[in-house]
Amino acid sequence: MDLETFLAQMDAGAPALPGGPAARMMDDLADEAIALCMELNTRVTTLDERVEIMSRLTGRDVPASFRIFPPFTTDCGKNTRIGERAFINSGCRFQDQGGITLGDDCLIGHNVVIATLNHDLDPSRRATTIPRPVVVGESAWIGANATLLPGVTIGKGAVVAAGAVVTKDVPPRTVVGGVPARVIREFEAE
């Protein structure tokens, strides 16, 4: 399976069966991502070097305005899209096979986990993975130690409180918190 076919299958939400072509591709992409994350995380890098490494990791141009503080890990990399002036703080872990989109001006706090794969609930099919994308909207802020689960969209300007576990979409211009996250308040943009 080539990368384009794999990404199309993941973006369509097609399950990856154990031992199948998509699962084998996940293994290959994980090996590449591990090597690139090691390059990012185990030496002192300049801002330009971090942008360049992230461009190789994602397989697409990452904006020069992007900022990241290592360490950072992902087990794929190739299904992440990063907007202008997006920021990822240290300790974040992305599972991006199902697709992660970071909108312009979004902020990702320390130790945030973004997961895009679920396993089948039936124990006889538990090794099957089901991809669903996560979208972090423009100017959204994800607080430290938050977890975004597969299939959620964080609306424009929304805030996810530290430690929250997001299991459903977050409306624009709201603050959510808790486990599972719920709306705490709404606000208007200035």
C-alpha positions as CSV (number, residue, x, y, z in Angstrom):
1,M,0.0,0.0,0.0
2,D,1.4,3.4,-0.9
3,L,1.1,6.5,1.4
4,E,-1.6,8.2,-0.7
5,T,-3.9,5.1,-0.6
6,F,-3.2,4.7,3.1
7,L,-4.2,8.3,3.9
8,A,-7.3,8.1,1.8
9,Q,-8.4,4.9,3.6
10,M,-7.7,6.5,7.0
11,D,-9.5,9.8,6.1
12,A,-12.5,7.7,4.9
13,G,-12.6,6.0,8.3
14,A,-12.0,2.5,7.0
15,P,-11.0,0.1,9.7
16,A,-7.4,-1.3,9.6
17,L,-7.5,-5.0,10.0
18,P,-4.7,-6.8,11.9
19,G,-2.0,-8.0,9.5
20,G,-3.7,-6.2,6.6
21,P,-2.1,-3.6,4.2
22,A,-3.1,-0.6,6.3
23,A,-1.8,-2.2,9.6
24,R,1.5,-3.0,7.8
25,M,1.7,0.6,6.6
26,M,1.1,1.8,10.2
27,D,4.1,-0.2,11.3
28,D,6.3,1.3,8.6
29,L,5.2,4.8,9.3
30,A,5.7,4.3,13.0
31,D,9.3,3.3,12.4
32,E,9.9,6.4,10.4
33,A,8.1,8.6,13.0
34,I,10.2,7.1,15.8
35,A,13.4,8.0,14.0
36,L,12.3,11.6,13.3
37,C,11.0,12.1,16.8
38,M,14.3,10.9,18.1
39,E,16.1,13.4,15.9
40,L,13.8,16.2,17.2
41,N,14.0,15.1,20.9
42,T,17.6,14.1,21.5
43,R,19.6,17.1,20.5
44,V,19.5,20.8,20.7
45,T,17.7,22.2,17.7
46,T,17.1,25.7,16.3
47,L,13.6,26.9,15.5
48,D,14.3,26.4,11.8
49,E,15.5,22.9,12.4
50,R,12.4,22.0,14.4
51,V,10.2,23.3,11.5
52,E,12.2,21.3,9.0
53,I,12.0,18.1,11.0
54,M,8.2,18.5,11.5
55,S,7.9,19.0,7.7
56,R,9.7,15.7,7.1
57,L,7.6,14.1,9.8
58,T,4.3,15.3,8.4
59,G,5.4,14.9,4.7
60,R,4.2,18.4,4.0
61,D,5.4,21.9,4.4
62,V,4.9,23.2,8.0
63,P,4.6,27.0,8.2
64,A,7.7,28.8,9.3
65,S,5.5,30.5,11.9
66,F,4.9,27.2,13.6
67,R,6.5,26.6,17.1
68,I,7.2,23.4,19.0
69,F,9.0,22.7,22.3
70,P,10.3,19.2,22.4
71,P,9.9,16.5,23.4
72,F,7.2,15.4,21.0
73,T,6.1,12.0,19.8
74,T,3.8,10.7,17.2
75,D,3.3,7.2,15.9
76,C,2.6,8.2,12.3
77,G,3.2,11.9,11.5
78,K,1.9,11.7,7.9
79,N,-1.7,12.6,8.7
80,T,-1.1,15.8,10.7
81,R,-1.8,19.2,9.2
82,I,-0.4,22.3,11.0
83,G,-1.7,25.8,10.5
84,E,0.0,29.2,10.7
85,R,1.3,30.3,14.1
86,A,0.2,27.0,15.7
87,F,2.1,26.1,18.9
88,I,2.8,22.7,20.5
89,N,4.2,22.7,24.0
90,S,6.5,20.1,25.4
91,G,5.5,16.5,26.2
92,C,2.7,16.1,23.6
93,R,1.8,12.8,22.1
94,F,-0.1,12.5,18.8
95,Q,-1.7,9.4,17.4
96,D,-2.5,10.8,14.0
97,Q,-3.3,7.9,11.7
98,G,-7.0,9.1,11.6
99,G,-5.9,12.7,10.9
100,I,-5.1,15.7,13.1
101,T,-5.6,19.2,11.9
102,L,-4.3,22.1,14.0
103,G,-5.9,25.4,12.9
104,D,-4.1,28.8,12.6
105,D,-3.1,30.3,16.0
106,C,-4.1,27.3,18.1
107,L,-2.2,26.5,21.3
108,I,-1.5,22.9,22.5
109,G,-0.4,22.8,26.1
110,H,2.1,20.6,27.9
111,N,1.5,16.8,27.7
112,V,-1.6,16.9,25.6
113,V,-2.6,13.6,24.0
114,I,-4.5,13.6,20.7
115,A,-5.8,10.2,19.7
116,T,-7.4,9.3,16.4
117,L,-7.7,5.5,16.6
118,N,-10.2,3.4,18.5
119,H,-10.2,-0.4,18.8
120,D,-13.3,-2.5,18.0
121,L,-15.3,-3.2,21.2
122,D,-15.9,-6.9,20.3
123,P,-13.0,-8.8,21.9
124,S,-12.8,-11.1,18.8
125,R,-12.0,-8.0,16.7
126,R,-10.2,-5.9,19.3
127,A,-7.0,-5.7,17.2
128,T,-8.9,-3.9,14.5
129,T,-8.4,-0.1,14.6
130,I,-11.0,2.5,13.5
131,P,-9.7,5.9,12.5
132,R,-11.6,9.2,13.2
133,P,-10.1,12.6,12.7
134,V,-9.5,15.3,15.4
135,V,-9.7,18.9,14.4
136,V,-8.5,21.8,16.6
137,G,-10.0,25.0,15.3
138,E,-8.5,28.3,14.7
139,S,-7.4,30.1,17.9
140,A,-8.4,27.2,20.1
141,W,-6.4,26.6,23.3
142,I,-5.9,23.0,24.6
143,G,-4.8,23.1,28.3
144,A,-2.0,21.0,29.8
145,N,-2.6,17.2,30.2
146,A,-5.9,17.3,28.2
147,T,-6.8,14.3,26.1
148,L,-8.7,14.7,22.8
149,L,-10.4,11.4,21.7
150,P,-11.1,10.2,18.2
151,G,-13.6,12.1,16.1
152,V,-13.8,15.4,18.1
153,T,-13.7,18.9,16.7
154,I,-12.7,21.8,18.9
155,G,-14.5,24.9,17.7
156,K,-12.9,28.2,16.8
157,G,-11.6,30.0,19.9
158,A,-12.7,27.3,22.3
159,V,-10.7,26.5,25.5
160,V,-10.2,22.9,26.8
161,A,-9.3,23.1,30.5
162,A,-6.2,21.4,31.8
163,G,-6.8,17.7,32.4
164,A,-10.0,17.5,30.5
165,V,-10.9,14.4,28.5
166,V,-12.8,15.5,25.4
167,T,-15.2,12.8,24.1
168,K,-17.5,15.0,21.9
169,D,-17.3,18.2,19.9
170,V,-16.6,21.5,21.6
171,P,-18.6,24.5,20.4
172,P,-16.8,27.6,19.4
173,R,-16.1,30.2,22.1
174,T,-16.7,27.9,25.0
175,V,-14.7,26.6,27.9
176,V,-14.9,22.9,28.6
177,G,-13.5,20.9,31.5
178,G,-13.8,17.7,33.4
179,V,-13.9,14.0,32.6
180,P,-15.7,13.7,30.3
181,A,-15.4,17.4,29.3
182,R,-18.6,19.5,29.5
183,V,-19.3,23.1,28.8
184,I,-18.4,25.3,31.8
185,R,-19.0,28.7,30.2
186,E,-19.5,30.5,26.9
187,F,-17.8,33.8,26.0
188,E,-17.9,36.3,23.1
189,A,-14.8,37.2,21.2
190,E,-13.5,40.7,21.8
